[in-house]
């Protein structure tokens, strides 16, 4: 995550279990949110166990960070036509 140079001060992970047997495959819920000076990130996932829900939520957070990095990146490209003429 450091390679994207997005500032994240603190990450909060909340893990919940739904005791209702009708939830079955979606009985575990993970909510990941960031706090601090960087961008506000939040991801939520429900799966059949805690680890699977955590993996889905982490992938969502990583995608958000990647999009923020791409948006902030400078895309200025110099071509032969735009280079200044040398005397």
C-alpha positions in Angstrom: 0.0 0.0 0.0 2.9 2.3 0.6 3.7 2.4 -3.1 0.6 4.4 -3.8 1.7 7.3 -1.6 -1.8 7.8 -0.1 -1.7 9.0 3.5 -3.7 6.9 5.9 -3.4 7.6 9.6 -5.6 4.9 11.1 -7.7 2.0 9.9 -10.6 0.6 11.9 -11.8 -2.9 11.4 -15.2 -4.1 12.8 -16.1 -7.8 12.7 -19.7 -8.8 13.3 -21.5 -12.2 13.3 -25.2 -12.5 12.6 -26.7 -15.3 14.8 -29.7 -15.6 12.5 -29.4 -19.1 10.8 -31.2 -17.8 7.7 -28.3 -15.6 6.9 -26.1 -18.7 6.2 -23.5 -17.7 3.6 -23.6 -14.0 4.7 -23.5 -14.5 8.5 -20.1 -12.7 9.0 -19.7 -9.0 8.2 -16.5 -7.0 8.2 -16.5 -3.2 8.0 -13.2 -1.4 7.3 -12.9 2.4 7.5 -10.0 4.9 7.6 -9.7 7.9 9.8 -7.3 10.8 9.7 -5.8 13.4 7.4 -6.0 11.2 4.3 -9.0 10.3 2.2 -12.0 8.8 3.8 -12.1 5.1 2.8 -14.8 2.6 3.7 -15.5 -1.0 2.7 -18.1 -3.5 3.8 -18.3 -7.2 3.0 -20.5 -10.1 4.1 -19.3 -13.7 3.6 -19.5 -17.2 5.1 -16.6 -16.6 7.5 -14.6 -13.7 8.9 -11.5 -14.3 6.8 -13.4 -14.4 3.5 -15.3 -11.2 4.4 -12.0 -9.5 5.4 -10.4 -10.5 2.1 -13.2 -9.0 0.1 -13.2 -5.8 2.1 -9.4 -5.4 1.8 -9.7 -5.8 -2.0 -12.3 -3.1 -2.1 -10.1 -0.7 0.0 -7.1 -1.5 -2.2 -9.2 -0.6 -5.3 -10.2 2.7 -3.7 -6.6 3.6 -2.9 -5.5 2.7 -6.4 -8.2 4.9 -7.9 -7.1 7.8 -5.6 -3.5 7.3 -6.6 -4.3 7.3 -10.4 -6.5 10.4 -10.0 -3.7 12.3 -8.2 -0.9 11.1 -10.6 0.4 13.6 -13.1 -0.2 12.4 -16.7 1.7 15.1 -18.5 3.7 13.5 -21.3 6.2 15.3 -23.4 6.4 14.4 -27.1 8.7 15.6 -29.9 6.1 18.1 -30.9 5.8 19.7 -27.5 9.5 19.9 -26.6 11.0 23.4 -26.7 13.3 24.2 -29.5 17.0 24.3 -28.6 19.1 27.1 -30.1 
